[in-house]
Amino acid sequence: MAIESEHPELRELDHRSGDGFDVTLLWSARTGRVFVAVEDTRTNDAFRIAVDPRDALEAFHHPYAYGCRRGRPMTVAGERRAAAESHEG
């Protein structure tokens, strides 16, 4: 997802991948907030959710379940497609 290169204040705390999914646990040095970023490499769908630091490991291991409990996660891939289409036209 290259989040760290886009946002240098973010630090990767943990990462796992398997079955086409990349899941990264991130911490913002600037704000102190914790995020889980998920990318489905098969569909190019991706999202990032802010998590309570106390729930960071639960969200990291079960991001879809955590995201559903908290509401709909932000979809990054849709924003990427819209930006790409606006540059093509």
C-alpha positions in Angstrom: 0.0 0.0 0.0 3.1 2.3 0.3 1.5 4.2 3.2 4.8 4.9 4.8 6.2 6.6 1.7 3.1 8.7 1.4 3.0 9.6 5.1 6.5 9.5 6.6 5.1 10.1 10.1 3.6 6.6 10.1 5.6 3.8 11.6 4.9 0.1 10.8 4.4 -1.8 14.0 3.5 -5.2 12.5 2.7 -6.7 9.1 1.3 -9.9 7.9 0.3 -11.3 4.5 -1.5 -14.4 3.2 -4.2 -15.5 0.8 -3.9 -12.3 -1.2 -4.2 -10.0 1.8 -1.7 -7.6 3.3 -2.5 -6.2 6.8 -0.3 -3.6 8.4 -0.5 -2.1 11.9 0.6 1.5 11.8 1.3 4.2 14.4 1.4 7.9 13.7 4.4 9.6 15.4 2.7 13.0 14.8 -0.7 12.2 16.3 -0.1 9.1 18.4 -3.1 7.4 16.6 -3.1 3.7 15.6 -4.4 2.4 12.3 -4.8 -0.9 10.5 -4.3 -0.9 6.8 -5.7 -3.7 4.6 -5.1 -4.4 1.0 -6.6 -7.2 -1.0 -4.1 -7.8 -3.8 -6.6 -9.9 -5.8 -9.2 -7.2 -6.2 -7.0 -4.1 -5.5 -9.4 -3.1 -2.8 -7.9 -1.4 0.2 -9.0 0.4 3.4 -7.5 1.9 6.5 -9.3 2.1 9.9 -8.4 4.1 13.0 -8.3 1.8 16.0 -8.2 2.4 19.7 -4.7 1.5 20.9 -6.2 -1.0 23.4 -7.8 -2.8 20.5 -4.8 -2.7 18.1 -4.0 -6.4 18.1 -7.6 -7.5 17.8 -8.1 -5.1 14.9 -4.8 -6.3 13.3 -5.8 -10.0 13.5 -9.5 -9.4 12.6 -9.7 -6.1 10.6 -13.0 -6.9 8.8 -14.8 -7.9 12.0 -13.4 -4.9 13.8 -14.3 -2.6 10.9 -17.9 -3.9 10.8 -18.4 -3.3 14.5 -17.1 0.3 14.1 -19.0 1.1 10.9 -18.0 1.0 7.3 -14.2 1.3 6.7 -12.7 4.0 4.5 -12.1 2.6 1.0 -8.8 3.7 -0.5 -9.0 1.9 -3.8 -12.1 3.8 -4.9 -10.3 7.1 -4.3 -7.3 5.8 -6.3 -9.5 4.8 -9.2 -11.3 8.2 -9.2 -8.0 10.0 -9.1 -6.6 7.9 -12.0 -9.7 8.5 -14.1 -9.5 12.3 -13.6 -5.9 12.3 -14.8 -6.7 10.1 -17.8 -9.4 12.4 -19.2 
